[in-house]
Amino acid sequence: MTAAGTVLVLAGSFDPTADLVVEELNRRSVPVFRTDLAGFPLRLALAARFEGTEWGGTLRTERRTLELRSVRSVYYRRPTRPRFPGGMSPHARRVAEREARRGFGGLLAALPVRWLPPPGRAADAEYKPLQLRVAAESGLTVPRTLITNDPDAAREFGDAVGGPLVFKPFAPVRGTVGGESVAAYTSIVGAEDLSHPDVATTAHLFQEWVPKAYEVRLTAVGGRIFATEIHTDSAAGHVDWRSDYAGHRYRVCDPPASVAAGVRRTMDVLGLPYGAFDFVVTPDGEWCFLEVNPSGQFGFVEQATGLPITAAVADWLEGKGM
């Protein structure tokens, strides 16, 4: 049985970022119950009762049981989806998935505890159009951006910007081609790309290219800010640093006061206790907001710089000073 004040960690079985947080909580002797939604319903049992004004009951795996009333906080770190018996029909599976989301997910959301990040607010904050508007209203510099499925509108936007444009997917795009893992990153596009008929097939995000001296990954946790410059010499990494981790050089930095204030306002408006922000810093030293990930990774930054991001996350889950 788990003790009072347990942190419930919802994460996949292989997640180095979640591992860091669990190890830090263990070091502090904070009770942790880690599980993945993929265990439900075959290897994770739920029994919850509503009595008086709150939910009670248990989550149970083959080895451990969690009393729901003992939960102090939830670390929601990209758990995988529930897995159902292989013999279910497609219709029955769709119904079971919906019921699991509304029932199991709804029960967890009903627990009166702090979440990192809160699932509903995190889901809303994933929308890039919302991020850009909130960031701009919060005082951050945001590139000119177009969302369209009209090739004519895309071409007109390119003419109005009068310089290089980039295309960005709205969400991570990963897959397998020819047996090899591939991913879609930010890419520079030309006039022929903007006029291509494929633009009409779905929503596309085009943005003016911002000249960059380097990029910054800024991690905000409960009001605390940790910023790191990311320098890369490769052509692909210069467009999107995520495409070339091997060529990175990192250096801790302090954001301008106006940027730090804008980050905190953005977090407040989006209702997020955690955010991984990406900025471009121009050769003139201007910080330009690109995006914020409500559940972005931080382990690679901490490993390279020693910034105490894991400790800050653990502090927040413990409820210390925030």
C-alpha positions as CSV (number, residue, x, y, z in Angstrom):
1,M,0.0,0.0,0.0
2,T,1.2,3.5,-0.7
3,A,1.5,6.1,2.0
4,A,-0.2,9.5,2.4
5,G,1.0,12.3,0.2
6,T,1.7,10.1,-2.8
7,V,2.7,11.5,-6.2
8,L,0.8,9.7,-9.0
9,V,3.1,9.5,-12.0
10,L,1.3,8.7,-15.3
11,A,4.0,7.9,-17.9
12,G,5.1,5.4,-20.5
13,S,7.3,2.5,-19.4
14,F,10.3,4.1,-21.2
15,D,10.5,7.8,-20.4
16,P,13.8,9.2,-19.2
17,T,12.3,12.5,-18.2
18,A,9.8,10.8,-15.9
19,D,12.6,8.6,-14.6
20,L,14.5,11.7,-13.5
21,V,11.5,13.0,-11.5
22,V,10.8,9.6,-9.9
23,E,14.4,9.2,-8.9
24,E,14.4,12.7,-7.3
25,L,11.2,12.0,-5.4
26,N,12.6,8.7,-4.2
27,R,15.7,10.5,-3.0
28,R,13.4,12.8,-1.0
29,S,11.5,9.8,0.4
30,V,8.3,11.1,-1.2
31,P,5.9,8.2,-2.0
32,V,5.4,7.6,-5.7
33,F,2.9,5.4,-7.6
34,R,3.9,5.1,-11.2
35,T,1.7,3.6,-13.8
36,D,0.8,3.9,-17.5
37,L,-2.7,4.2,-18.9
38,A,-1.7,1.4,-21.3
39,G,-2.2,-1.0,-18.3
40,F,-5.9,-0.2,-18.2
41,P,-8.0,-2.3,-18.2
42,L,-6.0,-5.5,-18.5
43,R,-3.3,-4.9,-15.9
44,L,-4.6,-1.9,-14.0
45,A,-7.8,-2.1,-12.0
46,L,-9.9,0.8,-10.9
47,A,-12.5,0.8,-8.1
48,A,-13.8,4.2,-7.0
49,R,-16.7,5.3,-4.9
50,F,-18.3,8.7,-4.4
51,E,-19.3,9.3,-0.8
52,G,-20.1,12.6,0.8
53,T,-18.2,15.2,-1.2
54,E,-15.3,13.3,-2.6
55,W,-14.1,10.2,-4.5
56,G,-12.3,7.4,-2.7
57,G,-11.2,4.0,-3.8
58,T,-8.1,2.4,-5.4
59,L,-5.9,1.9,-8.4
60,R,-4.4,-1.5,-8.3
61,T,-1.7,-3.2,-10.3
62,E,-0.3,-6.7,-9.9
63,R,2.1,-5.5,-7.3
64,R,0.8,-2.3,-5.7
65,T,-2.4,-0.5,-4.6
66,L,-2.9,3.2,-4.5
67,E,-5.5,4.8,-2.3
68,L,-7.0,7.6,-4.3
69,R,-7.4,9.8,-1.2
70,S,-3.7,9.6,-0.6
71,V,-2.8,11.4,-3.8
72,R,-1.1,14.8,-3.3
73,S,-0.3,15.5,-7.0
74,V,-0.2,14.0,-10.4
75,Y,2.7,14.1,-12.9
76,Y,1.1,13.6,-16.3
77,R,4.0,12.8,-18.5
78,R,2.7,11.5,-21.9
79,P,1.2,8.2,-20.8
80,T,0.2,5.9,-23.6
81,R,-3.4,5.0,-24.5
82,P,-5.3,2.2,-22.8
83,R,-5.0,-1.2,-24.4
84,F,-7.9,-3.5,-24.8
85,P,-8.3,-7.2,-25.6
86,G,-7.2,-8.1,-29.1
87,G,-10.5,-9.8,-30.0
88,M,-12.7,-6.8,-29.6
89,S,-14.5,-5.5,-32.7
90,P,-13.6,-2.1,-34.0
91,H,-16.9,-0.7,-32.8
92,A,-16.6,-2.2,-29.3
93,R,-13.0,-0.9,-29.1
94,R,-14.1,2.7,-29.9
95,V,-16.8,2.5,-27.3
96,A,-14.4,1.1,-24.7
97,E,-11.8,3.8,-25.5
98,R,-14.5,6.5,-25.1
99,E,-15.7,5.0,-21.8
100,A,-12.2,4.7,-20.5
101,R,-11.5,8.4,-21.3
102,R,-14.7,9.6,-19.8
103,G,-14.7,7.2,-16.8
104,F,-11.1,6.6,-15.8
105,G,-9.8,9.9,-17.1
106,G,-12.7,11.8,-15.7
107,L,-12.1,10.2,-12.3
108,L,-8.5,11.3,-12.2
109,A,-9.5,14.8,-13.3
110,A,-11.9,14.9,-10.4
111,L,-9.2,14.4,-7.8
112,P,-8.8,17.7,-5.9
113,V,-5.0,17.8,-6.4
114,R,-2.4,19.7,-8.4
115,W,-1.4,18.4,-11.8
116,L,1.7,19.0,-13.8
117,P,0.5,19.8,-16.4
118,P,-3.3,20.0,-16.0
119,P,-4.6,17.7,-18.9
120,G,-7.4,20.0,-20.1
121,R,-5.3,23.2,-20.0
122,A,-2.3,21.4,-21.5
123,A,-4.5,20.1,-24.3
124,D,-5.7,23.6,-25.0
125,A,-2.2,25.1,-24.8
126,E,-1.0,22.6,-27.5
127,Y,-2.8,24.7,-30.1
128,K,-0.2,26.9,-31.8
129,P,-2.7,29.6,-32.8
130,L,-3.7,30.1,-29.2
131,Q,0.0,30.0,-28.0
132,L,0.9,32.7,-30.5
133,R,-1.9,35.0,-29.5
134,V,-1.4,34.6,-25.8
135,A,2.4,35.1,-26.1
136,A,1.9,38.3,-28.2
137,E,-0.7,39.6,-25.7
138,S,1.8,38.9,-22.9
139,G,4.4,41.1,-24.4
140,L,6.6,38.5,-26.3
141,T,7.7,39.1,-29.9
142,V,6.0,36.7,-32.3
143,P,6.8,36.2,-36.0
144,R,4.2,37.0,-38.7
145,T,2.3,33.8,-39.3
146,L,-0.3,32.5,-41.7
147,I,-2.6,29.4,-41.3
148,T,-4.2,28.4,-44.6
149,N,-5.3,25.7,-47.0
150,D,-5.4,28.3,-49.9
151,P,-2.3,28.3,-52.1
152,D,-3.2,31.8,-53.3
153,A,-3.3,33.1,-49.7
154,A,0.1,31.4,-49.1
155,R,1.6,33.0,-52.1
156,E,0.3,36.4,-51.2
157,F,1.7,36.0,-47.6
158,G,5.1,35.1,-49.1
159,D,5.0,38.3,-51.3
160,A,3.9,40.4,-48.3
161,V,6.7,39.1,-46.0
162,G,9.2,39.6,-48.8
163,G,11.8,37.2,-47.4
164,P,12.2,33.5,-46.5
165,L,9.3,31.6,-44.9
166,V,9.2,28.3,-42.9
167,F,6.6,25.6,-42.7
168,K,5.9,24.1,-39.3
169,P,3.6,21.1,-38.5
170,F,1.0,21.8,-35.8
171,A,2.0,18.7,-33.9
172,P,4.9,16.3,-34.0
173,V,4.9,14.2,-37.2
174,R,6.8,10.9,-36.9
175,G,6.6,7.7,-38.8
176,T,8.5,4.9,-40.7
177,V,9.5,5.1,-44.3
178,G,11.4,2.2,-45.8
179,G,12.0,0.7,-42.4
180,E,13.6,3.9,-41.1
181,S,12.2,6.3,-38.5
182,V,11.5,9.7,-39.9
183,A,10.1,13.0,-38.5
184,A,8.9,16.3,-40.0
185,Y,10.7,19.3,-38.7
186,T,10.5,23.0,-39.4
187,S,11.6,23.6,-43.0
188,I,12.3,26.6,-45.3
189,V,9.9,26.8,-48.2
190,G,10.0,28.6,-51.5
191,A,7.5,30.1,-53.9
192,E,6.9,26.7,-55.6
193,D,6.0,25.2,-52.2
194,L,3.5,27.9,-51.4
195,S,1.7,27.4,-54.7
196,H,1.7,23.6,-54.5
197,P,-1.7,22.0,-54.8
198,D,-1.0,20.0,-51.6
199,V,-1.4,23.2,-49.6
200,A,-5.1,22.8,-50.2
201,T,-5.3,19.3,-48.6
202,T,-5.3,20.6,-45.0
203,A,-4.3,23.5,-42.7
204,H,-0.7,24.6,-43.1
205,L,1.3,27.0,-40.8
206,F,3.7,29.3,-42.6
207,Q,5.8,31.8,-40.7
208,E,8.4,34.4,-41.5
209,W,12.0,33.2,-41.1
210,V,13.6,35.0,-38.1
211,P,17.4,35.5,-38.5
212,K,19.0,33.7,-35.7
213,A,22.3,33.9,-33.8
214,Y,21.2,31.0,-31.7
215,E,18.1,29.5,-30.1
216,V,17.0,29.2,-26.4
217,R,15.2,26.5,-24.6
218,L,13.6,28.2,-21.6
219,T,11.9,25.9,-19.1
220,A,9.5,27.5,-16.7
221,V,8.4,25.6,-13.6
222,G,6.0,27.1,-11.1
223,G,7.3,30.6,-11.7
224,R,10.9,29.6,-11.8
225,I,12.8,30.1,-15.1
226,F,15.8,28.1,-16.5
227,A,17.2,29.3,-19.8
228,T,19.8,27.7,-22.0
229,E,21.3,28.8,-25.3
230,I,21.4,26.2,-28.0
231,H,24.2,26.6,-30.6
232,T,24.6,24.4,-33.6
233,D,26.8,24.5,-36.7
234,S,24.9,22.2,-39.0
235,A,22.6,23.5,-41.7
236,A,19.7,21.4,-40.6
237,G,20.2,22.3,-36.9
238,H,20.3,26.0,-37.9
239,V,16.7,25.7,-39.2
240,D,15.4,23.4,-36.5
241,W,17.7,22.4,-33.6
242,R,15.7,19.2,-32.9
243,S,16.9,17.7,-36.1
244,D,20.6,17.6,-34.9
245,Y,21.0,16.9,-31.2
246,A,24.5,15.6,-31.7
247,G,25.8,18.9,-32.9
248,H,24.5,21.1,-30.0
249,R,26.5,23.3,-27.7
250,Y,24.7,24.6,-24.6
251,R,25.3,27.6,-22.4
252,V,23.2,28.8,-19.5
253,C,21.8,32.3,-19.9
254,D,19.5,34.8,-18.3
255,P,16.5,36.1,-20.3
256,P,15.8,39.8,-20.5
257,A,13.5,40.9,-17.8
258,S,10.7,41.7,-20.3
259,V,11.0,38.2,-21.7
260,A,10.8,36.6,-18.3
261,A,7.8,38.7,-17.4
262,G,6.1,37.7,-20.7
263,V,6.8,34.0,-20.1
264,R,5.2,34.2,-16.7
265,R,2.1,36.0,-18.1
266,T,1.8,33.4,-20.8
267,M,1.9,30.6,-18.2
268,D,-0.7,32.4,-16.1
269,V,-3.1,32.9,-19.0
270,L,-2.7,29.4,-20.3
271,G,-3.0,28.0,-16.7
272,L,0.2,26.0,-16.9
273,P,2.6,25.2,-14.0
274,Y,5.2,24.0,-16.5
275,G,6.2,25.0,-20.0
276,A,9.2,24.3,-22.3
277,F,9.5,27.5,-24.4
278,D,11.5,27.8,-27.6
279,F,12.9,31.2,-28.7
280,V,15.1,32.5,-31.5
281,V,17.6,35.1,-30.5
282,T,18.5,37.4,-33.5
283,P,21.9,38.7,-34.2
284,D,20.6,42.0,-32.7
285,G,19.8,40.2,-29.5
286,E,16.0,40.3,-29.8
287,W,14.2,37.3,-28.3
288,C,11.4,35.9,-30.6
289,F,8.9,33.4,-29.3
290,L,8.3,30.3,-31.4
291,E,6.3,27.9,-29.2
292,V,5.7,26.4,-25.8
293,N,5.3,22.7,-25.0
294,P,3.2,22.1,-21.9
295,S,4.9,18.7,-21.3
296,G,8.3,19.2,-23.1
297,Q,11.4,17.3,-22.2
298,F,14.1,18.9,-20.1
299,G,16.5,16.0,-19.3
300,F,18.8,16.8,-22.2
301,V,19.2,20.4,-21.0
302,E,19.7,19.5,-17.4
303,Q,22.3,16.8,-18.3
304,A,24.2,19.4,-20.4
305,T,24.1,22.3,-18.1
306,G,23.4,21.1,-14.5
307,L,20.4,23.4,-14.2
308,P,18.2,22.0,-11.3
309,I,15.0,21.5,-13.4
310,T,14.2,18.1,-12.0
311,A,14.4,19.5,-8.5
312,A,12.0,22.3,-9.4
313,V,9.5,19.8,-10.8
314,A,9.8,17.7,-7.7
315,D,9.3,20.8,-5.5
316,W,6.2,21.7,-7.4
317,L,4.8,18.2,-7.1
318,E,5.5,18.3,-3.4
319,G,3.9,21.7,-3.0
320,K,7.0,23.4,-1.8
321,G,7.1,27.2,-1.9
322,M,4.6,27.5,-4.8
